[in-house]
Amino acid sequence: MDWLKVSSMHRRAVAEIVAAIALLGVTIGLSSGLAATYYGWLRSFSSQSTLLEGQAAQLTSTRVYLVAADWSAGSKVWLFNAGGTPVTISEVYADGSLLAPGSWLLVDSGTGENSTSLLPGHLYALSVAASSSVVIYFGDLYMVEAAVGP
């Protein structure tokens, strides 16, 4: 009968060891899955951060100022690029309507030449048909708006 007691105790000890190893395996598996998920989230956050840093760098180098506006004969807006890089007008809206690229004219005030982009340190006149407001977009990050005041 003593050998039955030992055998039973031996089985119980083996069962506890197997249960501990199984629990350890489950813990390691769940930890690995959680770590992989966290690492993936961290990498996506890092790539978004890099994208935002690039947009911020572009935005800080873009400094276009509205100098004056004349609404008497058509609409004319003077813009000055005080940034360090040339900027190109992507869209122009007059009274809320998108204007086709040929329906507005950008002229360098210093040289009198037509232009498609604003060079740093230059003053430009943008002419559009008569309107009460003009909104100018430079890419997706920067815009200038002028409207008739009260």
N, C-alpha and C positions, 0 to 999 in steps of 0.2 A: 503494500500500500504506500510505502514511502516513495517508491519510484513513480507512482501516479501523481503524488504531490509535487515532486521535482519536475516532472514532465509538464504539469499544469502551470507551474510557476515559470518554467522555461518558455512555454508558449505565450504566457502573458508578457514576459519581458521582450520577446521577439515582436509581438504585436505592438507594444509601446514604441519600440525602435522603428518599426515600419511606419507607424502613424507619425512619429516625429520627422522621419525622412520625407514622407508625403507632404506634411505641413511645410517643411522647409522648401520643397520643390514648388508648391503653390505660391509661397511667399516670394521666392526668387522670380517666378514667372510673372506675377502681378507687378512686382517692382520693375522688372525689365519693360513691361508694357507701358507702365506709367512714365518711366524715364524716356522711352522712345516718343511718346505723345508729347511730353514736355519739351523735348529737344526739337521736335517738329514745329511746335508753337513758337519756340524761341527763335528758330531760323526764319520763320515767316515774319515775325516781328522785326527781326534784324533787316530783312530785305525791304520791308515797308519803311523802316527808319532811314535806310540808305536812299530810297526814292524821295522821301521828304527832305532829306538833307540836300539832294541835288536840286529839287524845286526851290528850296530856300536860297541856295546859292544863286540860282538864276534870278529869283525875285529880287534879291538884294543888289544885284548888278544892273537891274532894270530900274531906271529912274527917269521917267518921262513926265514932264510937268506941263500943265495947261497954263500958258502965259496970258492969252487974251482970246476973246471971241467977238466976232462982228456978225450981227444978225440983220444988218440993213439991206445989203444986196446979196441975196443968197445966204449961205452960212459959211463962215470962214473961221477956223480955229487954229491958233498958233500953238505949236508944241515945241518944247525944248528937251533934248535928251541929255540929262546930266549924269547918266550912268557911264560905265566903262566899256560897254559893248553896244554894237549896233542892234537895233530892234526893228522888227518887221511888223507892219500892221496886218493882223489876220482877218479882222472883220470890222466893218463900220456900219452903225445903225443910225438912221435919221428918223426921229419921231417913232421909234420902236420898230421900224422896218429895216431888215437887212438890205444893204446896198450892194449891188453887183460891183466887182472890182473896177470896171471902167467908168462907173458913175460918180466916183470921187477922185480928186486929184491932190497929190502931195507934192509940194514944191519946196526946195531948199531956199530959204529966204536970202541966204548969202550969195548963192550962185545963180538963182533963178531957174535951176534945172529941175525937171521932174524927177521924182525919186520913188522908190518902193520901200525903202527902209530909212530909219532915222539914225544918222551917225552920231557918235558922242560929241558933245560940244556944239551942235548945230541947231539952229532955229528953223522950223518948218511951218508952212501954212497948208492946212488941209481944207479944201473947198468941196462943198456938197451943195445940192439944190436947196432952196429955201426950206428951212425947217425950224422948229422951236427947241429941239434937243439933238445932240450928237453924242454917241457913245462909241469909243474906239477901243478895240481889243488888240492886245499884243500877246498872242498865244492864249493859253488857258489861265495864265497866272496874273495878268496885269491889265487894267483898263483905266481909261480916262473918260470922264463925262462932263459935258458942257450943256447948259440949258439957259433959255431966256429967263432972266430974273423978273420979279414983280415990278 
